[in-house]
Amino acid sequence: MTDVYYDPYDYDIDSDPHSVWKRMRDDAPVYRNEKFDFYALSRFHDVMTASLDTKTFSSAYGTVLELMTDEPGDSPMMIFLDAPKHTQLRKLVSRAFSPRRISQLETNIRKVAAGYLDPLVGRSEFDYLQDFGAKLPVMVISALLGVPEEDREQIRVWTDSMLHREEGKTNTDRAHADVSANLWGYFGRYVESRRRNPQDDMISALMSAEIDLPDGSKRRLENVELLAFIGLLSGAGNETVARFLGWTCTLLDRHPDQRAALVAEPSLIPNAVEEILRYEAPSPVQGRRTTCEIELHGSVIPKAGKVLLLTGSAGRDEREYPEADRFDVTRAIDRHVALGYGTHFCLGASLARMEARIAIEETLIRFPEWEVRWDETERVHTSTVRGYHRVPVRV
Ligand code: HEM
């Protein structure tokens, strides 16, 4: 028996979970939390194997611990679906999410990044996340969707206030409902206008694509499904990238030799992106429910057990990565699970990687050095993403 304790809601554990995760990997590879009624897998191999075994580890009951249901849901969002519905949707959206469409965004992403970073040059202090890292991803998703440039800043402001949470307050107040109505009203009209007048953009491509149904017939996506997809992209692609950039800024401050190496050799940046993802996963916990009883490492997880796959812990597993706690932008990384693994592997992975690379390149060109003002940093505490909300720096 071990007395290790882990839950994803504990602020103290969340601020530095690595020693707890290490004890779980070593002493409790099938960890059980009675209070919140879940199991957790923390070793790289177990997280990877469970991610691949979607028949046993289902996403259809929800993947966020506190939102899991007792019956499989019928979500329009593929992240909460199993085969065959997941397969149908994923096949369809992957076509619209083509490498061509993603690579076309490179120039635009660089322009947006430069537009936020240039005005910061010459200042002695700024907030890397509030002034840059949290703004960039919302603009990128708008560009991906094909939202006209003149509307993107408004979308960003609305999305920002949707994501904003006062400590201890829920989001059900009137102002929040108004912003949500504005944002979804905008996207509702946007989808209608693309129905009437298709363009060369992702939403128009999704409208014309057809889902192959099991009986051999085909159908097109309805407006409500398109809106759910927009919601999924903004939910999955904004906070994660912002948290990633917070980790980038703080890790490179703590490891100035690694930062200097990237300044001297920018071709190392793509590998640095993988190392940052491995070292501090922005989305460290993926929930599943078991569809049958399973035995693992001598423990039994019952049918309908809630299981947390700790992708954040898997990245520090010494069984997979030599000297796993050493941050090294030149490390050879064959694989990691920070973007998920298998069926639900991050749909936006190539976009996220490109966005991360450009953000780091454009930052280091302008700011080869900085100093984080640690006592003014702020963290976000949610059960889905982990990282910083504010990272004030002195340059
Ligand atoms: C550094 C940034 C990102 C991280 C760390 C990240 C992480 C992840 C992870 C761990 C999953 C798997 C979830 C699971 O297994 O249940 C996932 C899925 C997904 N991600 Fe990302 N993501 C990032 C950026 C993005 C972006 C930019 C987009 C879209 C523009 C995106 C869209 C999605 C979608 C749609 C899924 C669901 C895929 C499916 O269910 O088949 N992500 N992501």
Boltz pocket constraint, residues with backbone or C-beta under 6 A from the ligand:
constraints:
  - pocket:
      binder: B
      contacts: [[A, 59], [A, 63], [A, 78], [A, 79], [A, 80], [A, 90], [A, 141], [A, 232], [A, 233], [A, 236], [A, 237], [A, 238], [A, 240], [A, 241], [A, 244], [A, 281], [A, 282], [A, 283], [A, 286], [A, 287], [A, 311], [A, 337], [A, 338], [A, 339], [A, 340], [A, 341], [A, 343], [A, 344], [A, 345], [A, 346], [A, 347], [A, 348], [A, 349], [A, 351], [A, 352]]
      max_distance: 6.0
